[in-house]
Amino acid sequence: MPELDRRGFIGGLGGLAAGASALAAARPAPAEAATEPIFHYDLTHLYALDLADPAQAARAHDELHFVSTLQGIVNRDFPRLYVHFVDHSELGSIDIDDYWLAVLRRDGGLLAGRPLRHLDSLEELVRTFRRALRGAVVWDPNVPATSNVASTVAGARDLVAVRYDPSPDSLHTRYVGGPGSRNTAENTASDGRLPAVVRLVRDDGSPLFTGRGEISGTRRRSTGSAKCDAYVWAIEHYLRTGRSAPDLGYYLDGYWLRRPLGKLQQALLTNHDYLVSRRGFFFDLLPWDDETPVDDPDQPVGTDQATLEEILRVAYERARGAMVPVHGFVPWGYKYTTVDPAGGHHDPVATEWRFVHVASAYNAYLDADAENLDAMANASVFRHAPLRAAYPQRPRPTTADLRARGFVDASGAVVPRRYVMFYVGDYDSAAWLYQVMPYVWDDAARGEVPLNWAFNPNLAERMPVALDLARRTATSADTFVAGDSGAGYLNPGMLAEPREFSGLPSGVEAWRRHCRPRYARWDLTVTGFVIDGYAPGMDAETRAAYADFSPGGFAAQKIEPMGLVGTTPFVRMGPDLPRADPSTAARTLEDALGGDLAGPPAGPRFLSVRTILESPSWHRDVVDTVHAQAPDAAVEFVDAHTFYALVRHHLG
């Protein structure tokens, strides 16, 4: 994830082998799916509500949570419901949800040939899908963590999430009933009402979780925190028992209602549908043990982190030591950081690195929906898109190819030039890919300069349609590499023993088994960037694993400037180019190359630089600006396969 500009059931029930479900072909839809309509529900009417008014903010949050959990349930086996919601205005004029719906409905697309039927009200939505719902799970607004617990329960038991609210016009009153209601499936199915199958609040609205005594429904003593007690209850009833999959979601809880900050989609409730469809487990916890969280300041210091580590350890056990996905990210605009008004003691990058540091110790990797571009909708639809068994790239350059291009001379030496590759990021988040790809991929200049797209292969879990689209429409100048730090964002140095926090056995082999088939499917041989963060640098065992599944080369932070692991080349990652005008970025690049570009260097130099969410047009303008300052081909911009082949040749 970006260090400076972050605005930055894989295991399956019962511990199925990690990766099996993500790599398998999409499950064939039942025969009726070919003719059943794809239902469409528009949620954008919620943007008309005034979030400064607590009642209107609650109304918006309630409907988003209700619909997202319903969507995850009804889309579990095949796509039935598509929603329209994500606000695209900060990026440009493309309607993101409409864009991807059009891709899905093209000839050969997942939804091609299926009629589209619009649902005009929440009541019509519930009537349409009532038979798929077993009832409701009611959560407690006085313990915001129970909103995430409700999403966990929703996926495990096919229940929609409803906030407790006895007011006359609330969703709770409309669909569940008044205070103490004991509606049953029999007396509610006919009128669309939903029995409260699970209550995370007492009948009178008082808290079920108090932070005192024994945690309700368990034999465990309270953690001293109502927030963490709610998660412990969910661990004991769902994650430890296997009713929830070890597929985790780090999403902002009901605390959003206390500080909407004018950002409706930042509640991230439409991100929940995917994990509900996968029966995943949700949490929102501070990863630091040297402060108390702003949303629970009276808990014993370190309780949040201890609860987080328990979730990670139980997920590790349920996955039988295989890699565990975490979708979502630190909600740093609202909690846990120094960003106003989050109220934390650590800055966002430090908190990002801390969470990844801790998670990596438990074999957890991230699909990191980070601030501002973190909202996503319809992943429970996208996940069903079929993929090919393999997506080959162009053949890798041979020595003869390098010689023919003038990069290797008659004596076999690499010609002294400055060789630069663009690591085009940051695409270690399905949400970022979903929001940004329509702008950068369809840019008219794509194909004019060599670009190395760091679309992490694990994003095929939530956004396979985007990865497939990229491969089917790539130009000869588009090369694909794995992003940070492979098939998911983690710190590889935390996989090797001894492992701080967890004390677990080495996870290097589990990571190798996780990455190898994903790299093979997408024909990836280069890992463009390994983020080491606060972790130790990669040891010999970890480097050997990368040489195995990423034999074309890799770049890292805590590593020598250049070297080989066997025949696999590596380099130390260069600087991030600033998200600024091309001339400013070009000056940064020129400085990194030594400043004086008037002639060739004494020997070949190699530089990999990262760009973040920039368009092909921007990259072309950077290249043109640098070339204007560097005549006689003193700077060569090359694809990743050529770049690392030249490093190998130079060292070998």
N, C-alpha and C positions, 0 to 999 in steps of 0.2 A: 504494500500500500504506500502511497506517497508519504514521504517523511515530512515534507514542508508544506504541502498544499492539500491536506486532507480536509475537505469542507465538511483526511485519511488514514436413514435406515439402511446408511451404507452397510453397516453391520447387519441390520435386519433384526426382526424379532428373534429372540433366542440366540443371537450372536452368529447369524449367517456370515459367511466369508465376506469381508469388505470388498466392495466394488462389483460384486456379482450382479446386483440389481441395476447398477448404473450402466454397466457395459452390455447387459442383455438387450436383445432386440425388444422394441416396444411390445407390450402384451397385445395380442390381437383383440380388437374391440368386438363385443358381441354383434351378431348379425344385424340387430335392430339399429345399431349406431349409424349404419350407412344411410338410413332414411330418417332417423330422428332429427328434429331441428337442433341446431346449436342455439341455446337460449342466450339472450343478451340483456344485461341489466345496466343501466346508466346511473352511476353514483355521483356524477358531477353536480347534481342539484345541491349537494351538501356544501359546495363552495360558497353558496349564497348566504350561509349562516354566519352570524357574527360570533367569532370565537372569543371575543372579549366578554361576551355574556355567558356565564357558566352553564346556564340551562341549554343554550344553543350549542355550545361546545360539547356538552354531554350527549345531546341528540345526535350530533354528527359522529362522535366516537361510538355510540351505541349501534348505529346502523352499519358503520364500517366493520365493527367486530362481528356483529350478527351475520352479515352477508359473507364476510371472508371465511368464517368457520363453516357456514353452509356450503360455500363454493368448494372448499377442500373436501367435504364429505361427498358431495354429488359428483365430483370429478375424479374420485379415487380410481375407478376402474376404466373409465374412458371420458373424454371431454363432453360435458353437457352444458356448462354455464361459463360464459365469458363476460367480464365486467369492464366498464369504461370508467376510468377514474384519474389516472396519474396526470398531474398538471405538468405541462411541457413548456410553459411560457418563458421560463428562465433560460432555456436552451435555444429556443427558436420557434418556428411556426409549425413544425411537424407534430401531428397528433400521434403520440407514441402508441397508445393502445390501438388506434385505427390502423397504424402502419403495420403492426405485427399481425393484426387480424387479417389484413389484406394478404400478407405473406402466407398465412395459414390456409387461406381460401383459394390461392392460385391452383392451377392444374397440378396435380400430384401432391398438393399440400395436405396437411393433417385434416383440415376441415373442408377440403374441396368437395363440392357436390351436395353438401348438407345445407338445407334451407336455414336462414337466419330468422329467428322469431324474437321480437322485442317484448320484454316484460315491462309494464308501465308503472308498477307500484310494488312496494314490499309485500303487500297482501297477495298480489298475483304471484310473486316469486315464491312465497311460502306455500301457496296452494299447489303450485306446479311441482314442487319437490317434497311435499309433506311426507310422502310414504318413505322417503329415504332417511328421515330424521326420527330419532328415537325420543327426542325431547330436548330439554335445555339443561345447561350447567349455569348456575347463578353465582356471580362473583361479588365480592365486597368492595365497594369504592373506598372504604376506610382502611383497607389493606390492599394497596394498588397491585402488589405482586400477585394477588389472586386472579387478576386479569390474564396474566401469562399462564397460571395454573389452569384457568378455564380453557384456554386454547389447547393445552395438553390433554385435558379431559375430553374436550370436544372431539379431537382426533381419535382418541382411544375408544370412545363410546358412541360416536355419531350423534353428538349433541351440539346444538348451537349455543354460543356464549352470549349471556344476557347479564347486564349489570343490575344489581338489586336497586330498585327505585320504586317505591309505592305510590309515586305521584300519578294522577289520573291519566295523563297522556304519555306515559313512559312505555318503552318497548316491553319492560317487565310486566306492567299491568295489562297491556294489550295481548301479550302472547303467553305469559306464564300465569298471571293471575295476581290478585291482591295479596296483602300480607298474610303469610301462613297458608297460602293456597296449596291444596293437595290434589291438583288436577291429575288425572291419570290419562294414559294413552287412549283408553276407551272413550272417555268423555270429552276428549279434546280433538281427536283426529278429524272429526267431521267438520269442525269450525276453524281449523287451522291453528288452534292453540297448542302449546307445547308443555307437557308436564315437566316439572323441575325434578329431574332424575338425580342430579347431584347439586348440593348446596354448599357453597364455600362461605356461607354466612348463615347465621341463625335465623329462624323464622321471623323473629321480631326485628331483624336488621342489625342486631348486635354482632360483634366480631366472633367468628369461630376460632381465629388464631389471635392470641393475645400476647405472646412473648413471655408467658408465665406458666408454671406448673408443668403438666404433661401435654404434649402436642395432641390435640383432638384426633381420635381415630388411630392412634399409634401407641406404642409402649415406650416412646422416647421422651426424655425430658426436653423442655423448651430450650431453644438456643439462646433465649434472652431477647429475641427479635421476632415480632409477629411476621415480618417480611420473610425471614429465613425459615420460620416454622412452616409457613405455607409451602415453601419449596421442599422442605424435608418431608412433609406429608405427601407431596407429589412423588418424591423419590421412592418412598416406601410403598405407595399404592400403585405406581405406574412404571417408573423406570426400573426399579429393582425386580419387579415381578415380571417384566417383559410385556406388560400391556402397552407400554410406549416403546418405540424403537430408539436405539442409540443414535438418533439423527437429531442434532441439537439446534436450537434457535436462540440467538442472543438479541432480543428485541425489547425496546422500551415498553415498560408495563403501563398500568393505568395512571402512573404519575403524570403522564401527559395532560390529564384533565386539570391538574393543579397549575400547569404552566404551558398552555397551548402555544404560546409565542407566535400566534398568527400563522402557524404552519400545520394545516390539516393533514397533508399526506405524510408529514414527519411523525405522525403517530405510528406509522409503518404497519397498520393493521392489514392492509391488502397484501403484505408480504406473508401473512400467516397461512394463506390457503395451501401452499405447497407442503408445509410441514404437517398441517392438519390431514392432508391427503395421505401423507406417509406415516401418520400416527407418531409424529415426533414430539420432542420435549422442549419446552420454552423456559427461558430464565432471563433475568436482568440483575446482575450482581457486580459490585465493585471489585476489581482485581487487586487492589492494594490492601495490605494489612497494617498500614501505619496511620490510618485515618478512618473515621466513620463516614458513611455515605450521607449525602445531603438529604436523601429521602428517608433515612432512618438513623438520625444522629444519636439516639440514645442506646443503640445496640452496643454490646461489648466490642472493642476494637478488634478487627480481624474476622468477625463473624461472617460477613459477606464472602470474603475470600475462602474461608473454611467451607462454606456451603457450596461455593463454586467448585472447589476441588473435590468435594464429595460427589457432585453431579458428574464431573469429568471422570472420576475413578469408577463410579458405577457404570457409566457408559462404556469405559474401557473394558470392564469385566463382562458386560453384556455383549460386546463385540468380540470377546475372546482375544483381546490384544491387537485386533486389526485397527486400521485407521478410522477415526470417528469424525464426521463432518460437523462443523459449526457454521450455520448460516446466520448472517447478521453481524453486528459489531457493537463496540462500545458506544452508547448513546451520548456522545460527548458534548453535544449542544445543550443537553438537559441535565446531565449528571456527571459526576466523577472527574471533572477536569476543571482547569482554571478559566475556561471559556465562560463569559458572563451570560446567563446567571447560574451556571452549572454548580458552582460552589465547591469544587474540589481543590486539592492542593498540588496536583500534578498537571502538566500541560498535555494537550491531546496526543502528541507523538509519543511522549513517555508512557501514557496510559495505553495507547495502542500496543506499543512494544511490550509493556508489562503483561497485558492479556495474552498476547501471542506467546510470550516466554512461558507463562504458566500452562496454557493449553497444550503447547508442544510437548511438555513433559508427560502428558497423558495420551500421546498419539492422536491428538486432535488437530485438524487442519481447518482453515477458514475459507468460506465463500463470503467475502467481507463487505457487506452492505454498509458502507460508511457514509457519514453525514452529507446531506444535501442532494446527493444522487442515489440515496438509499431506497427510495420508494419503488416498489415493483408491484405489478398486478398480473394475475393469470398464469403464474408458474405452474399451477396444478393442471392447466391446459397444456402449456408448452412441454411439460415433462413427458407427454405421451408421443411427441413427434418422433417418428422412426428415423434411425440413423443407418448409414451404410456400415458394413463391417470394417471398412478401411477407407481412408482419405489420403491417397498418396500425394506427396509434393513432387516438384521437379527433381531429377537426378542430382546428386551432390557433385560439385566440381572435382574433376580429377587434376592431377599435376599437369597433364597436357592442356586441360581447359585453362588453368591458371597461366600457363606459358602463352597460350594463344591470346589471352586478354592482356598480356604485357605485364603481369604481376610477378612472374618468375622469369629470370634471365637465362641465358644459354648455359651458364655455369650451374644452374639449379638453385641460385639464391633468390630470396624474395627481394624484389626491386625496392630500393629505399623511397618510401612514400609514407604519408600519414593515412592509415586505413581507419575509417570511421564507420560504425554501424549504429543506426537508430534502434534502440529498444522502445517500441511504440506501446506505451502503457497508458493508464493502469487498468487492466482488465482481469483482476482477480476477484471480481464481484459480478454475479449475474445481473444484479440491479443496475450497475454502472454500464454493463454491456447493453442491456435492454434499453436504457435511456439514451446512450451516446451513439451506438452503432449507426442508427439511421442518419446521423449527421456526418460522421467521419467516413463511413464506408461508401456512401453515395456521393462523396465529394468528387467533383469533375476532374481533379488533378491526380486522383489515385492511378498509379501505373507510371507516373512520370519519374519518380525517384525510388530507389530501393527502400522499402519499409519492412520492418520485422515486427509483425503483429503478435503481441504477447497475450493471446486469448487463452487463459488457463484451461486445460482440458477438463477439469472437474466441473466447469460451468455447464457442461453437457447434462448435468443432473437437473438443472432448472431452466436452462436456456439452450437446449439442443438445436432449436430452429435457427438461432443466430449463427452457431458454429457451422451448421450445414450450409446456410446461405453464403457465408464467407468463402467456404471452399468451392462452392459451385460457381462463384462469380469472381474469383481471384484473377488478377492479371499476372504476367510474368515478373512484375516487380514486387509482388506481394509474397513475403515469406512468413511462415508461422513458427513461432518459438513458444516454449512454455514460459509463463510469467513467474512472479514470485510465489512460492519457491519451488515450483513444479506443478504437480496435480493438486494444488491447494497451497494456501499461504500458511507456512509455519517457519520455525527456526530449526534447521536441520541439526544444529549443534546441540539441541536439547533432546535429540533422539538417542545419543550415545551415553553410555554409563560413565561416571555416576550422574544420575538425573536429579537435579534440584527439584524441590517441591514433591515429586511423586515417589522417588526412590525405586521406580519400576525397572525391570530389565530393559535392555536395549530395544529401541523401536526401529532401528535402521532397516532390518530385514522386512518389517511390516511396511515401511515406507517404500522400499524397493518393490515389493509385491503390489502395492497400491499404484505406483507410478508406471510400472512397466507396461501393463496392458493399455493404459490410457495414452501413453506416448506412442505405442504401436498402432492403435486405431487411427490416430491423427497424424502419424508419420512425423513425430517430433523427435529430433535428435539433439536439440540445443535448449538449454535452460538459460534464458536470457538474464535472469537476476535472482540471486538468492539473498533474501534479507536475513541477516544474522541478528540484528537488533541487540538485545541485552544478553543473548545466548553466547556460549563459547563458539569459536570458529569451528568449522568442520574438521574432524579428526580423519585419520587414514581410512578407517572403516566407512565413514560417511562419504568421503571423497570417492572411494571405490564404488559405492552404490551409485553415485551420480555418473561415474564413468560407465557403469553398466547400462542404466536406462537412458542416459543422456550422452551417448558416446561422441556426439559432434562437438560438444564443448559446454562450458557454463561460466557464469560470472558471479562473483560473491563480494561481500564487503570485507570480511576478515580473512584475507587470503593474500598470498604473495602477488606482486604485480602481474606475473605471468608464469605459467608452468605447464607441466604435463602430469596426468595420472595415467601411467601406461602410455597409450597413444591419444588420450583425451585431453585436449587443451583447455586451459582456464585462464581468465584474466580477472584482475580486480576491477569492479564496476567503476566507471567514471562518474562525472557529476550529472545531476539533473539539469536539463536546460530550463530556464525560467519560463513560466507561462506568461509570456510577454510578446511584444511585437517581434517579427522575425529578425530584425536587425539587432535587437538586444540579445536574443538567443544566440545569434551568430557570433556576437562578441564574446559571450561566455564560452562558446565552443572554441573559438580562436585562442582564448586565454588558456583553455585546457590543453590545447595543442602546442603551447609554448609561445604564442604571440606572433613570432616572425614567420610568416608563411610564404616569404618571397621565393624560396627555393626548396628543393627536396632536403629532408633531414639526412644526417650522416648514416643512419640505418633505419630499417622499417619501424614504424611506431603504430601501436594499435590502441584504439579508444572506443569503448562502448558507452554511449550516453543514453540516458532515459528521458523521454518526453512523456507528458501526461495529458491525455485527452485532446491532443492537437490533431488538426486535419492534414490530409495529404497536401493541400495547398500551402499550408503553413510550413511544412517540411520542405517543399519545393523552394519556397522563398528563402528559407535558411540556407539551403544548398547553393542557390544562386548567389546569395550574399557572400558566402565563404569563397566560392569559386572566383568571384570578382577580386578577392584579396589574395588568391593563391593560384597564380598562373602555372602553366606547365604541369598540370595534373599533380601538384604537390599534395593535394588532399583528394583521396578517393573515398566516395561513399559506396559501401558494398552491402550485400545481403549477408545475413548471419552465417550461412553455410560457407560462403567465400571467406568471410572474416576469420572464422575459426580454422578453416583449412589453411589459410596463410599463417596463422599463429602456429599451427602444428608443423607446417613445413619449415618455418623459421627456426623452431626449437628442435626439430627432429633429425 
